[in-house]
Amino acid sequence: MNQYHQLAGQLIMIRFPGTELDAATAALIGENRVRGVCLFRGNMSNQEQLARLTFDLRAAMGPQALIALDQEGGAVVRSTWVPAPPAAMGLGAADDVALARDIGAAVARAVKAMGFNWNFAPVLDLNNNPHNPVIAERSFGAEPQRATELALAWMEGSTSEGVACCVKHFPGHGDTHVDSHRDLPTVNKPLQELEEFEFKPFRMVGNRAPAIMTAHIIYPALDAEFPATMSRRILHDLLRTEWDYRGVIITDGMDMHAIAGRYGAGPAAVRALLAGADMVMALGTLDTQLETIAAIAEAIESGQLPMAEVNERLARLATLADAYPCQGRAYMEDAADRLVMAHGWRRSLTARGKPQRPAAGGKVRLVVRRDVVSDGVSEAGVPAAVVASMLGRLYDVDMVTFTDAETFDWSTLPDDGRFVFLASTSRLRYGPNARDSWKPDLHLALWNPYQALDIEAPALITYGFAAPALDAVEAWLAGTLEANGTVPVPGFA
């Protein structure tokens, strides 16, 4: 490989399949001097395996390796055996800056111990669109000032433990009804409205954020042609020049359909770098990664991407890697951090509509989705049997499952006097069938809080389905915990 491929390799982040560093990926890294890798759930099986993998990656990439993951909290986590962090909106519901900082630090201790030095969190998107299919509980709330204060505290906790954060998704993914993994969204708002809302958290955070991730969204008020990821007006002119942001700018995954399906991997990567990105997240296949490297190398060699700009990008990436060195270490704070996380979930628990507790030992019915699936961004939801087991510690439980909420007939449930729980274990909003006819006595909204608006019933909202979330629900049902959280987005009063 020539020098231009080795320069290009340093400007991309890759992913790869499996739980070991395979020969093809090792060759890609070594021949092209790739310094960035993002790992996902499929790359992880347990602590020992992951420690070996990140050790091998550090050895292959060298001392300036950037090894990243999405360990946000709630449903968006990649390592599921470390203490489970509450979702951002749960921390918004608790409304406690000190708690947010403690959670961010606890997340970072686990992330650091597993061999990572870069966490793609926290989310700065302000979720004011109830039908947003991909953000929802990943947002700290809808009020710019308070949501940003909580996100800053979380980030300060992380950086204090030696893990770089990457705030996302600039300039804001909160007011979309399209998932950019599947199509290209547009936020068509006047510039003044964007500055007062979407942009505000990113401006407030400023240079305290080591890195910023771009959004694959078109903002016609700034650039009617290209999404932010590939817009020089947005990345270079607005973020880098007008706002004087000096940290690293990394794209969201370029394999997402909003980009890959429209522009092609190589051309899109070059355009993102020309727009002002420092690193391209080339999360496709080995073939598309090679295509991306070749396209960037050609742009450097031809002068389309000037060497002076390449050197600026390399310097920013080196500064990030030097400030947050990547090294594994023994994880010693597991028990204490589990208590921190559990406390966060308990503080998050939110009641809506004056829910009542069934009598201890009474007969109840649980209506719950049969399957749990991952949407590609989040981990799969909690299995029905796990919810039934939690309720079974307090009640005599009859479980009824459904596969499709739009065809499940609520009137077929026996009229036998059992107290009826509905447990919502997916992110999907309910359609007209459920909204019009389902009548539980208590709705356990165990993922997307907006589902509590779909069902006309009292609700307990957890903002996630991890084990400590179910423990908090059980404690409330047992009468040993009150639900004092407040949903930090409009519409729940």
N, C-alpha and C positions, 0 to 999 in steps of 0.2 A: 504493500500500500504506500502511496506517496504522501508527502507532507500535508497535502491539502485534505486527504482523507483523515489524517491524524488530528488535524485541527477541527474538522467537522465532527469527528467522534467525541471531542471534548464538549461539544455544544448540544449533545442530545442525552436524553435519559431513556433507557430501554426497560422492557419487561421480558420475561421468558417463562416457559412452562416448567413445572416440576419442582421438586424439593432439593435438587442438587444442581450445582453449576455444571451444566453439560458441556461437551467439547465444542459444539458449534457456538454457544454463547461465549465461552472462554476465548475462542478464536476471534470472535467479533470484538470483544473487549480489548484483547491484546493487540490485534492488528490495527485497530482504529483509535486506541487510547481513550475508549469510552470511560467516563468517570461517574456516570449517573445511572442508578438502577432503582426502579420502584418495585416493591414486592407486594403480592396480594395473598388472599387467603389460600389459594392453591399452591403457593410456595411454602406454606407453613403447616407443620404437623404437631410439633411440640417444641419445648424450649431447647432441648439438646440439639435437635435437627436444625433449628433456625440459627442457633449459635454457630454451628459448623458452616452453614451456608453463608452467613454474613462474614465469618472469618475468611472463607475462600474468596468472597467477593472483594474484601479489603486487600487481600494478597494479590488479586488479579488487577485491581484498579489503582492501587498505590495509596500513598498517604493523603491524597486529596479526594478520596472517594466520597461520593454523596449517595448514601443509601437511604431511601425514603419509603414511607407508607402512609396510608390514610388511617390514623388512629384518632378520630374525632371524638367518639363517644356515641352512646345510644346505639343505633343500628349500623352506623358506619364505623366499624372497627375491623382490623385484619387479624390481630392476634386475640383469640377468644379465651385463652387460658390465664391471662394476666387479669388483675382486678378490672372489672367492667366500669368504665366511666359513664356517668349520666350524659344524656344528650344536651346540646347547647340550650335548647328551649326549656329543658328541665332546670338548668341553671338560671335561665331567665325567669322562670316561675319562682325559684327560690329567692332571686333578687339579692344576692349576697356576694359582694366583690371578693371578700376574703375566702369564701368557699370556692369561688371560681378559680382563684389563684392556687388554692390547695389541690384542686382537681387537676389543673394543668401541670402542676409539679409532679403529682403522682403518676399521671400518664407518662410524663417524660422519663421518670425513673425506670419504668418498665421498658419504654422504647429504647432508651440508652443501653439498658442491660442486654437487650436482644441484638445489639450491634448496629442500630440505626443512628443517624445523626440529623435526620430531617423528617419532620412530621407535617403533612399537608393539612394543617389545621392552625387556627380556628376559622370557622366560616364567618364572614362578615356580611353575608347577604341578609337583607332585611325582609323577612317573609311577610308581605302584606297581601299576598294573593292566596286565598284559601284553596285554590285548585292547582297550586304549584305541585307538580308530580315528583319532584326530585329534591327539594330543599326542606320545606315543612319544619319538622322538629330539629333539623340540623342548624337552624338559625337561632340566635340568642333572643330574637324578638323583632318587633316592628318599629320601636321608637329608637331613632338613630343614636342619641346620646347614651342612653342606658345600655343598649345592646353593645355598643362599642366599648364602654367602660368594662363590662363583663368580659368581653373578648380580650381586651388588653390585659386584664388581670390573669386570665387563663394563659395568655401568651407569656406574660412575665414569669409565671410559674414554670412554664416549659423551658424558657431560655435560662432561667436560674439553675436548672439541672443539666444544662449543656446540650439541649436539643433545639435546633433551629426550627422556627415555625414558618409556615407559608400561609398567609391570609388569602382567602378566596371568596368568590370568583369575580375578579375585577372586570368591569365596573359595577356588577351587581346582578345576581341571578334570582333575586327574591320575588320579582313581579313578573314571572313567566308562567304560562300554562303548558309549555312544551319542554320536554327533557332533551337537552342538547346531545345526549347519548344517542338519540333517535332522530332528531331533526334540528333545523336551525331556527331558534327562537328570535323574535324581535321585541325590543322594548321601545315602543314608539311614544316617547314623552318629550315635552319641551326641555331644553337644556337647563332652564332654571329649576324645574321640578327634579331633574336628575341630580343637580347640585345640592338641593335641599334634602334629598332622600337617599337614592342609591349611592351617590358618590361620597356622602358625608362620612361614613365609617372609615373608608380608605384614606380620606384626607386627615381624619383625626388620628389614625394610627401612624401615618407618615413613615418616617425613617426608623421608627421603633420596630417595624416588621422586617426581619431579615430577608424575607422574600414575599412576592405577590404572585398568585396564579391568575391567569387570564380566563375570561369567559368566552365561550363560542356563541356569542349573541350579537346581533346587529342593533346598533343604537343610531337610528337615522338622524337624530339631532347632531351627531358628531361625524358619522360616516355611513352613508346610505348604501355603500357598495360592499364593504367587507365587515365581517364580525370583528369584535375587539381583538381577538387573538392575532389577526392579520392586518390590523388597522394602524398605520403609522400616526394618524391623527390622534388616536386614543393612547397608544403605548408610548410613542416618542414625544409627541407634542404636548399631550395633556399630562401624562403620568411622570415622564422623565424630565421634561423641560418646565412646564408650568408649575407642577407640584414639587419639582426638585427631588423626586424619589431616587435614592442612590443604592438601594438594595437590588437583589436579583429578581428579574422577571422571568417566570417560567410559564409555558403554555399549559393548559389542561390537555388531557390525552388527545393526541392528533388522530387516533384511531376512531374517535367518536364520529357518528354518522354526520353530524353537523359539518364536519370538516372533511373526513376521508371520502364520504359519499359525494362530495361536491367539487373538491379541488384537486384531489390526489395527494398522496403522502409527500412526495418530493417537492412539488411546487408550493404546497401549503407550508412546509417547513421553511423553505427559503423566504417566502413572503412574511412569515412570522418573525424571522430574524431581521429582515429588512424593516419591519414595523417597529422593532425595538426589543423583542424578546431576547433574553440571554441564553435560554436553554429551551429546547424543543422536546416535549414529552412524546417520544416515538414508541408508543405502546402497542404497535401492531405486531405482525409476524416478523420472523428473521428476514424474509424477503423485503418487506416494506421498510425495515430498519436499514438494510443495505441500500435500498433505493433512496432513503432519506439522506444517508451519509454521502452517497454519490452526488445527489443534487446540491447539497450544501458545499461539498468540495468543489464542484464545478463553479458555483457562484463565487467562491473565494478566489479560485484560480483565475477566473475571467475578470475579476475586479468588480463584479456586480455587488458583492458584499465586501466592502473595503477592508483591507487588513487592519487599519487603525480601529475600525469598529469591532472586528474580531478580537483584537487584543484587549479592548475595553471589556468585552463580554467575558473573556477568559480571566481577566483580573478580578472582576466581581465574583465569579464562581470560585476562584482561588481564595478570595477573602472570606467567603462564606464557609468553605471547607476548613480553612485555618482557624476560624473563630469557633467552629463546632466540630472538633475532630471526631472521627468515627472510630470507636473502639468498644469492644465488648467488655463487660465487667459482671461480677457476681451480683445477682439481684437479691438484696437483703431485706427490703422493706415490704415484702408481700403482705404480711398480716396487718401491719399498720395501714398500708394503702388500701387494703380491702375495707377496712373500717372507714377510711376517708370516703371511698366511693359509696359505700352503703349509706353513710350519712347524707351524701349528696342526693341519692335516689329518694331517701325519706323526706328530705327538705323539698324535693321537686313535686311530690305527690299533691295532686290538685283535685278538688271536688267541684262538681258542677250540678246545680239543681237539687241540692239537699238530699244526697243519697242516704238510704237507710240500711242498717246492717241486719241481715237475717239472724234469727236466734241461734245461738251456738248449738250444734248438734242437729239442727233442723234439716229438712229435706229441700234440696235445691236442684235446679237443672242448669247445666252449662250448654249454651249454644255457641259453637266455635267452628271456624273454618277447618276443614279436614287436612289440607296440605299447607305447608309453609315453604315459600320460595324466596330466592334472592333475585333482586331486580338488576343485578350486575353492579350496583353501587353499594347497596346495603347487604348485610348478612341475612340469611333466611330467618324468618320469624320464629316465635316460640311454638313448639309442637303442642297440639291439643291436649295430649296426655299429660304434659307437664303442668298446664293450667289446671286440669282436672285433679292432678295429684296435690297441688297446692290447696285447692278448695276442699279436697278430701281429708285434709288434716283438721278441718273445722266442721264439715257437714257431711251428710249423706248425699252423694252426687250422682245424678243421672246425666250422662253426656250425650248430646245430639250434635252431629257434625253435618256440615254442608260443603259442597264443592263450588257452587256458584250462587252468590248472594242474589242475583237477579232472577233465579228460578226457584230458590228455596221458599216453600210455602209455610209461613209462620203459623197459619191456622191449623196445621197438622200436629202441632205440639199438644200433648195431652193436657186437658183441663183438670188437673189433679191437685191443685193447690200448692205445688212446689214453687218456691221463689226462683225466678228465672234470671240467670246471668247471661249476658252476651259478652263474649270476649273478642275484641278485634285484634287480630294478629298479623295483619298485612298493612301496607301503606295505602292501599287503594281506597279512595273515597267510595261510599255506597251510592248505588243508583236508585231509581224511583221505586223499585219493588221494596227494598229494605226501608227506604225513607218513609214510604206510605203505610207500611203494614207491620213492621216489626215493633213489638212492644215489650221489651225486657223490663224487669223490675230494677236492674242495675246494669249499666254498660261499663265494662272494663275496657277502656281505650288504651291498649297496651303498645301502641306505636304512634300513629299519626293523630295528634290531638284534634285535628279538624273533623275526624270521624265522629266526635262527640256532638257535632252540629248536625250530623245526618240523622241521628236516631233520637226520637222524642222520648227521652228517659233520663233519669239522673245518671251521672257518670263519675267514675274515678279515672283520672288521666295520669299516666306514668311517663309519657314521652319516650318510651322504649320498653323492651321485653326481656332485658337481661335478668339473671337470677335475682339480684338485689331489688329490682323493680317489683318482681312478684313477692319478694319478702316484705316489701313495704305495703303492698296491697293486703297481704295476709295479716300484717300487724294492724292495719286499719280495721279489717274485718273482725279481728280479735279484740278491738277496743283499746289497744295499747299505743296507738298512733293516730294523730289527727292529720287531715290533709289540708295544709295551710298554704300551698302554692297558689299562685295567681297566673293564669295564662297570659303571656306577655305579647299577645297579638289581639287586634280588634275582633269583636263579634261574639265574645264569650260571656258578656255581662248578664 
